[in-house]
C-alpha cells in the first residue's frame, strides 16, 4: 500500500516523499524465467506509478498541469481543418466547468473537469486574441505613395531598418491595404523613432506562408500580432511629423549611447558582442562569429533571454543583500533578503526595457518577478507552481508564443532545472558540505545545470534550428562559468558605473571574458571536425517532448525520470523524417529533385527564400542545375535513379504526352482530369494555391508517394485564400 508520512506539512511547506513497496522476487533462491522477471518489474513500476500519482495529488500538483492543458488546447485549435464557432467554444468551456463543479466532491471528476476546462480555454484563446489584436491579411500586392505612423523600430544594423507601420493612408484609395500594421524593410539608415509620421513609396505584399511542412508560419504569427502585410520602401522617405516617442524614444537613445560607449572601448568585434549582451543590439556581430558560437552550441549566450536576466537580477540580489548585511542596524530593522528581492525585480524590469522589451525578455521577467515576489512573501521561490503561474500568464496574454522556439526552449530548460533541483534538494539538506569544498561544488552545480538545460532543449533545438551542436555540452561547460562569474556581473557593474565615467575596468573584464568565450568556441568547433549528427524531426517530436515535460513537472520523486526516458525511443523510432525526394515551392518556380546523392533544381533559381529554407531544414546542398533533366519550351522531363519519371509541364500542349510517360506530373497550370487517370500523382495550380509547398517521397513502383504539405488547413483566418 502507498503511505504518506504522518508529519507531512500542508501548503507551501516541505513534505516528505511518498514511499512505496518494491515487489520482491517471490521465488528467492530459485531461478525464474524472463516472463516472470518482466512481470515482477512491471508490477514494481505499477506500484511506483500509483504512489507517485497519489503523492502528486496530495501535494495539489494538478495545478502544474493547467498550462500544459492550455497548450494542448492551442495545438488542437491550430490543427483544426476549419474555424470553430465561438459559441461552440463557449459552450464547451461552460460544460467543463459545470462538470467540475458537479463533481467537486469526487477528486477524479473535479480534477479531470478542471483540466478539460483549461484545454477548452486554450482552444478559445487564439480566437479571442485575434478579435482583440488580429488583422485581415493582404491578399494581393499594392504599390503607391503612403503616409503612415512608425509604431516600432524592430531592427537597425546601420544599413537597413525594419519598421512596424500603422495608420496607413494613400491615394488612390484602392491601393491602401485594409490592415492594422505592416512590417516594412527600409534599405537605408534614418534617424527615426516610434511616433514619427512619414511619407514614402512602399510596395506591400502578402505575408508568405511556410516554405516547408511544420516550418515557421509567418502568416499564423503575423495575423495574431496584427501584421497584415510585409513591405519594402523605395526612394526618398520624408518625415512629416516627429512624435514625442515617449519611453520608446528615450530607451532607443539610451541604448544607442550605451552601444557607442561599449564599442569605442572594446572595438568592433568584441564590443559588438558586448553590446548584444547589454542592449540587445546584434547588428555588429559578424556572421563568422555567429556561426562560430552556433557550432559550439553557445549561440544562446548572445541573445538576451532568461539566462541573462537571471544572472543580472541574481547578481544585483546577491550584491544588495551582501552590502546590507554589513550594517548591523539595517539587519535589525529590515529583512535584507526581501529588500534585495525588490532590487532584483527592479533590475529585471530595467534590463527588459533596454533591449526593447523583446518577447523572450518579457517572459523571463515575468518568471523572475514571481520568484522574487515569492521571496518577499516568505515562500519558496524555485517551485513548479511558480513556473505554472508564469506559464499561464504568458499563454493568456501571448498565446502565439507557445509555437515559438524561444518559449519552448526557455520553459523546457526551467522545468528540467527545477525538477533536478527538487530531486537533489533532500540530499543537499541532509549533507553538510565542508567549507573548502563549496567552491568546487558550485562549479559542479553550474556544469550540471548546463548539461540538464542542454538535454532538456535538445529536441526543440534540433527541430527548429537543425543544430544539436555535437559538442555543445562541452562548449557550455567551458563557457558558462565565464558567463556566470565574469561576463554578466562585469556587464552589469560597467553599465551601472557608466553615468559616472567609471566603466573602464568592468568593461575591460567584460571584453576579456568575451575573448575567452570566443577562444572556447573555436576550440570546440575544431574538436567537432565538422561532425553533425543532427536529425530531421517531425512536428510529432514536439508533442512527445511536451508530454515528457508535463510528466517531468508533475511528479516529485524519481518516477518523473520515466517520462523523458520513454520519450527518447519514441522520438527516435517514430518522429524522424527523411529529406524528401521532390521539393515543390508554392509561389516561386523552384522545383528540386533528389537523384542518387544529389539534389538539384530543374526549375527556378537557387538561393531564394524557398531554396534557402529547404537547404537549412533538410541539411541538403541544393545544386543550381540538374544535368539529367531534359527541358524545352514545353517543360522538363527527368528519369531518376530511384526508378520514376518526373514531368514539369509548362504548356497545355505537353499534358497529353507527359501525363502518359511520367509517374509524377507537376505544373503551375490546371491539369486536365484525364492526366490524373494516367499518372500516379499530379500536383497542379489549385493544389499549390490551396496547400502551398509540397514535399514528396517516392516509395517505389506500385506504392503511392508520401506527400507532406506546408498548409494543412487552408480555411483559416490567417490564410490568404487563393484568388
GIPE-V224289 format. One record per backbone hydrogen bond with DSSP energy under -1.0 kcal/mol. CO is the residue of the C=O (numbers start at 1). NH is the residue of the N-H. E is the energy in kcal/mol with one decimal. If there is no record, write none. Layout:
CO&NH&E  CO&NH&E
This chain:
5&8&-1.5  10&13&-1.0  19&3&-1.4  25&28&-1.0  27&30&-2.9  33&37&-2.2  34&38&-2.5  35&39&-2.6  36&40&-2.2  37&41&-2.0  38&42&-2.5  39&43&-2.4  40&44&-2.3  41&45&-2.5  42&46&-2.5  43&47&-2.3  44&48&-2.4  45&49&-2.7  46&50&-2.5  47&51&-2.4  48&52&-2.4  49&53&-2.4  50&54&-2.3  51&55&-2.4  52&56&-2.5  53&57&-2.6  54&58&-2.6  55&59&-2.0  56&61&-2.6  57&60&-1.7  61&64&-1.3  62&65&-1.3  63&66&-1.4  65&69&-2.5  66&70&-2.2  67&71&-2.3  68&72&-2.3  69&73&-2.1  70&74&-2.4  71&75&-2.4  72&76&-2.7  73&77&-2.4  74&78&-2.1  75&79&-2.1  85&89&-1.7  86&90&-2.4  87&91&-2.4  88&92&-2.2  89&93&-2.4  90&94&-2.6  91&95&-2.7  92&96&-2.1  93&97&-2.1  94&98&-2.4  95&99&-2.5  96&100&-2.2  97&101&-2.3  98&102&-2.9  99&103&-1.8  101&104&-1.5  103&106&-1.9  106&110&-2.9  107&111&-2.8  108&112&-2.1  109&113&-2.5  110&114&-2.3  111&115&-2.3  112&116&-2.4  113&117&-2.2  114&118&-2.3  115&119&-2.1  116&120&-2.4  117&121&-2.5  118&122&-2.3  119&123&-1.8  120&124&-1.3  121&125&-1.2  124&128&-2.0  125&129&-2.9  126&130&-2.8  127&131&-2.1  128&132&-1.7  129&133&-3.0  130&134&-1.8  142&204&-2.9  144&202&-2.4  146&200&-2.2  147&169&-2.6  148&198&-2.5  149&166&-2.2  150&195&-3.1  152&164&-2.3  155&162&-2.0  160&157&-2.0  161&186&-3.2  162&154&-1.8  162&155&-1.1  163&184&-2.7  164&151&-3.4  164&152&-1.1  165&182&-1.7  166&149&-2.9  169&147&-2.9  172&175&-1.5  173&176&-1.7  177&179&-1.7  181&228&-2.4  182&165&-2.9  183&231&-1.6  184&163&-2.8  185&233&-2.3  186&161&-2.4  186&188&-1.9  190&192&-1.5  193&196&-2.0  196&150&-2.9  197&240&-1.9  197&241&-1.3  198&148&-2.0  199&238&-2.6  200&146&-2.8  201&234&-3.0  202&144&-1.6  203&232&-1.7  204&142&-2.4  205&230&-2.3  212&215&-2.1  217&221&-2.0  218&222&-2.7  219&223&-2.2  220&224&-1.5  221&225&-1.3  222&227&-2.4  226&181&-1.7  228&138&-2.6  229&183&-2.2  230&205&-2.6  231&185&-2.7  232&203&-2.4  238&199&-2.5  241&197&-2.8  245&248&-1.1  246&250&-1.7  247&251&-2.9  248&252&-2.3  249&253&-2.4  250&254&-2.6  251&255&-2.8  252&256&-2.5  253&257&-2.3  254&258&-2.5  255&259&-2.5  256&260&-2.4  257&261&-2.1  258&262&-2.4  259&263&-2.6  260&264&-2.1  261&265&-1.3  262&266&-2.5  263&267&-2.0  267&271&-1.4  268&272&-1.6  269&273&-1.5  270&274&-2.4  271&275&-2.7  272&276&-1.6  273&277&-1.6  274&278&-1.9  275&279&-3.0  282&285&-1.3  286&290&-2.0  287&291&-2.5  288&292&-2.1  289&293&-2.4  290&294&-2.2  291&295&-2.4  292&296&-1.0  293&298&-2.6  294&297&-1.2  298&301&-1.8  299&302&-1.1  305&309&-2.2  306&310&-2.6  307&311&-2.3  308&312&-2.8  309&313&-2.7  310&314&-2.6  311&315&-2.3  312&316&-2.2  313&317&-2.5  314&318&-2.6  315&319&-2.6  316&320&-2.6  317&321&-2.1  318&322&-2.2  319&323&-2.7  320&324&-2.4  321&325&-1.5  324&327&-1.1  327&331&-1.7  328&332&-1.4  329&333&-1.5  330&334&-2.7  334&336&-1.1  335&339&-2.2  336&340&-2.6  337&341&-1.7  338&342&-1.8  339&343&-1.9  340&344&-2.1  341&345&-2.1  342&346&-2.2  343&347&-2.4  344&348&-2.3  345&349&-2.4  346&350&-2.3  347&351&-2.6  348&352&-1.6  349&353&-1.8  350&354&-2.1  352&357&-1.9  353&356&-1.7  358&362&-2.2  359&363&-2.5  360&364&-2.2  361&365&-2.3  362&366&-2.1  363&367&-2.0  364&368&-2.7  365&369&-2.9  366&370&-2.0  367&371&-2.0  368&372&-2.9  369&373&-2.4  370&374&-2.1  371&375&-1.6  372&376&-2.4  373&377&-2.2  374&379&-3.5  375&378&-1.2  381&383&-1.4  383&387&-1.5  384&388&-2.6  385&389&-2.4  386&390&-2.6  387&391&-2.7  388&392&-2.7  389&393&-2.3  390&394&-2.4  391&395&-2.7  392&396&-2.4  393&397&-2.0  394&398&-2.6  398&401&-1.6  399&402&-1.3  400&403&-1.4  401&404&-1.8  404&408&-1.8  405&409&-2.9  406&410&-2.3  407&411&-2.3  408&412&-1.9  409&413&-2.1  410&414&-2.2  411&415&-2.5  412&416&-2.1  413&417&-2.4  414&418&-2.5  415&419&-2.3  416&420&-2.3  417&421&-2.4  418&422&-2.7  419&423&-2.1  420&424&-1.9  421&425&-1.2  424&428&-2.1  425&429&-2.3  426&430&-1.9  434&437&-1.0  435&438&-1.4  437&441&-2.1  438&442&-2.5  439&443&-2.1  440&444&-2.3  441&445&-2.4  442&446&-2.1  443&447&-2.3  444&448&-2.7  445&449&-2.6  446&450&-2.2  447&451&-2.2  448&452&-2.8  449&453&-2.7  450&454&-2.3  451&455&-2.5  452&456&-2.5  453&457&-1.7  457&461&-2.6  458&462&-2.6  459&463&-2.2  460&464&-2.4  461&465&-2.4  469&472&-3.4  471&475&-2.2  472&476&-2.6  473&477&-2.4  474&478&-2.0  475&479&-2.0  476&480&-2.7  479&483&-2.4  480&484&-3.0  481&485&-2.5  482&486&-1.9  482&487&-2.7  483&488&-2.2  486&490&-2.3  487&491&-2.2  488&492&-2.4  489&493&-2.7  490&494&-2.7  491&495&-1.9  492&496&-2.2  493&497&-2.0  497&502&-1.9  498&501&-1.4  503&507&-2.5  504&508&-1.9  505&509&-1.9  506&510&-2.1  507&511&-2.5  508&512&-2.3  509&513&-2.3  510&514&-1.9  511&515&-2.3  512&516&-2.3  513&517&-2.1  514&518&-2.5  515&519&-2.1  516&520&-2.3  517&521&-2.3  518&522&-2.3  519&523&-2.3  520&524&-2.4  521&525&-2.4  522&526&-2.3  523&527&-1.7  524&528&-1.9  525&529&-1.3  528&531&-1.7  536&577&-3.5  538&541&-1.7  539&543&-1.1  540&544&-2.2  541&545&-2.4  542&546&-2.2  543&547&-2.1  544&548&-2.2  545&549&-2.2  546&550&-2.3  547&551&-2.4  548&552&-2.5  549&553&-2.4  550&554&-2.1  551&555&-1.8  557&560&-2.2  558&561&-1.6  559&562&-1.3  561&565&-1.9  562&566&-2.7  563&567&-2.1  564&568&-1.5  566&570&-1.6  567&571&-2.6  568&572&-2.3  569&573&-2.3  570&574&-2.3  571&575&-1.6  575&538&-2.7  581&594&-3.3  582&696&-2.2  583&592&-2.1  584&694&-1.9  590&585&-2.2  591&602&-2.6  591&603&-1.1  592&583&-3.1  593&600&-2.0  595&598&-1.5  598&595&-2.6  599&623&-3.0  600&593&-2.5  603&591&-2.1  608&612&-2.3  609&613&-2.1  610&614&-2.5  611&615&-2.5  612&616&-2.2  613&617&-3.0  614&618&-2.5  615&620&-1.2  623&601&-2.0  626&629&-1.2  630&637&-2.0  634&650&-3.0  634&651&-1.3  635&632&-2.6  636&648&-3.0  637&630&-2.7  638&646&-3.1  640&643&-1.3  644&640&-2.5  645&663&-1.8  645&664&-2.0  646&638&-2.8  647&666&-2.6  648&636&-2.2  651&654&-1.7  652&655&-1.1  654&658&-2.4  655&659&-2.3  657&661&-1.5  658&662&-2.1  663&680&-1.1  663&681&-1.9  664&647&-2.6  665&683&-2.6  666&649&-2.1  669&685&-2.7  672&675&-1.4  675&679&-2.5  681&665&-2.6  683&667&-2.4  684&688&-2.1  685&689&-2.6  686&690&-2.0  687&691&-2.7  688&692&-1.6  691&711&-2.0  693&710&-2.2  694&584&-2.4  695&708&-2.7  696&581&-2.0  696&582&-1.8  697&706&-2.2  700&703&-1.7  706&697&-2.7  708&695&-2.9  714&716&-1.5  716&719&-1.8
